[in-house]
């Protein structure tokens, strides 16, 4: 699918587009998150939480790079925030 179509679809809460992006990127985003947080369940939670956020706040989506870069950067940032938060708790 065309990247502009995907981004516009995410902005407009297009369920077909959202499902496609989720299905296409979910496993690779989980693998990427696992590189940061190690724990598989935590990695999956971070990715799932991100997709919930994307669905709810998709209308605010501002992507200045590629969709793939945006998704991976978002997961990296969420993983880092998770690690920082857990470090403070200890």
N, C-alpha and C positions, 0 to 999 in steps of 0.2 A: 504494500500500500504506500501511497505517496505520503511523505512525512508531513507536509502542510495539512493534508487531509486528516492525518492522525492528531496533530496538535489542535486543529480546529474542532475535531470531534471530541477531544478531551475537554476543551473549553466549553463545549455545548452539552456536556454530559450525554454524549452519544454512547449508549450501552454496548452496541456492536463494536465500536472503536475501543472502548474501555476494555471489553473482554479480550479483544485481539491483543492489545498492548500488554495486558496482564498475562495472558497465556504465552505470548512470545518472549517476554522479558523476565517473568517470575523466577524461573530456576537460575538463570544467570545472575540476577540481582541477589538471590539468596546465597549463591556461592561467593559472590563478591562481599556481601555483608559478613559471611563466615570468616573471611580473611581478616576482618577487623575485630569481630567480637568472639570468635572461636566457637562459641556454643551454637549449635545448629538451631535449637528452638528459639533462642534469642534473635538470631539472624532472620528466621522466618517471621517472627513477630514484628521486627523492624520493617521488613518489606511489606507485610500485610498492613501495618499501620500507615505506611507511606501511601499505599494504594487507596486506603480509606480516605486519607487526607486529600489525595488527588481527586477522588470522586466528589468529595464535598466542596473542595476549594478549586476545582478545575477551571471555573470561570475566571479566576485570577491568574491563570497560568501565563507566565512570561518567560519564554524560552528564547535565549539569544544565541544558542548554539544548536546542536542537533538534539533531537529527542533522546537518543541513546545517551549522549553526554549529560543531559539534564537528569535523566533517571539515575545514572550511576553516581553523579555528583550528589544528588539528593540522598541516596543511600549512604554514601561516604559520610556526609554531614550528620545524618541521623546516627550512624554508628559511632562517630566521634563524640557526639553529644551524649549518647548512651554511656560510653566509656568514662567521660568526664563526670557524669552524674553518679555513676557507680563508684568512682574513685572518691568522691566527696562523701558518700555514705559510709565508707570504710573507716 
